[in-house]
Amino acid sequence: KSLEGTLGFFVSGFLAAGCVLVVYGPAMSLLSVCLVAGVAAFLGALAEALIGSIDDNFSVPLTVGWVTALCLSFLGVSV
């Protein structure tokens, strides 16, 4: 669990989440897409780096899914 790995996770998570949001949320502005993708990628990277005893293949998708749904509902986008 290195800084490089966490930054790589953040960048790849941001790009992947951004692409999914652009495809499945076409009514969202670019700023909203970047905001949701950034928050989800940041908290996913944080969960991956900090959660040690729970399998990260379970905790990271659960964290990212929950945070993304919360951000989208906060922005008024139906999930």
VMD Tcl script that draws the C-alpha trace (Angstrom):
set ca {
  {0.00 0.00 0.00}
  {2.16 2.76 -1.36}
  {1.51 6.40 -2.25}
  {2.02 5.54 -5.92}
  {-0.53 2.74 -5.71}
  {-3.06 4.97 -3.99}
  {-2.56 7.72 -6.59}
  {-2.87 5.15 -9.38}
  {-6.09 3.88 -7.81}
  {-7.43 7.43 -7.59}
  {-6.62 8.29 -11.22}
  {-7.96 5.05 -12.67}
  {-11.03 5.19 -10.41}
  {-11.70 8.80 -11.40}
  {-11.46 8.00 -15.11}
  {-13.59 4.85 -14.85}
  {-16.27 6.53 -12.72}
  {-16.28 9.56 -15.01}
  {-16.80 7.39 -18.10}
  {-19.64 5.47 -16.46}
  {-21.32 8.67 -15.31}
  {-21.05 10.23 -18.76}
  {-22.59 7.16 -20.40}
  {-25.34 6.49 -17.85}
  {-25.99 10.04 -16.65}
  {-26.10 12.16 -19.80}
  {-28.14 14.91 -18.11}
  {-25.31 15.61 -15.66}
  {-23.02 18.57 -16.20}
  {-19.30 18.00 -16.61}
  {-18.70 19.65 -13.24}
  {-21.14 17.25 -11.55}
  {-19.52 14.26 -13.23}
  {-16.05 15.37 -12.11}
  {-17.28 16.08 -8.58}
  {-18.98 12.70 -8.12}
  {-16.15 10.79 -9.80}
  {-13.54 12.62 -7.72}
  {-15.29 12.01 -4.41}
  {-15.93 8.36 -5.23}
  {-12.34 7.77 -6.40}
  {-10.88 9.56 -3.39}
  {-12.92 7.65 -0.84}
  {-12.36 4.38 -2.70}
  {-8.61 4.95 -2.63}
  {-8.81 5.89 1.03}
  {-10.81 2.75 1.85}
  {-8.35 0.59 -0.08}
  {-5.39 2.13 1.70}
  {-6.79 2.14 5.23}
  {-9.01 -0.92 5.57}
  {-6.69 -3.81 6.29}
  {-8.58 -6.60 8.01}
  {-11.58 -6.72 5.64}
  {-11.14 -8.01 2.09}
  {-10.73 -4.90 -0.10}
  {-12.53 -6.67 -2.96}
  {-15.61 -6.34 -0.75}
  {-15.02 -3.06 1.08}
  {-13.91 -0.86 -1.82}
  {-16.86 -1.50 -4.19}
  {-19.27 -1.22 -1.28}
  {-17.74 2.10 -0.19}
  {-17.59 3.52 -3.71}
  {-21.14 2.43 -4.55}
  {-22.55 3.91 -1.37}
  {-20.66 7.20 -1.75}
  {-21.62 7.51 -5.42}
  {-25.31 6.90 -4.67}
  {-25.14 9.44 -1.84}
  {-23.48 12.07 -4.04}
  {-25.94 11.51 -6.87}
  {-28.93 11.78 -4.54}
  {-27.43 14.96 -3.05}
  {-27.19 16.41 -6.57}
  {-30.78 15.37 -7.30}
  {-29.91 12.69 -9.85}
  {-32.15 9.64 -9.52}
  {-30.26 6.43 -8.91}
}
mol new
graphics top color blue
foreach p $ca { graphics top sphere $p radius 0.5 }
foreach p [lrange $ca 0 end-1] q [lrange $ca 1 end] { graphics top cylinder $p $q radius 0.2 }
display resetview
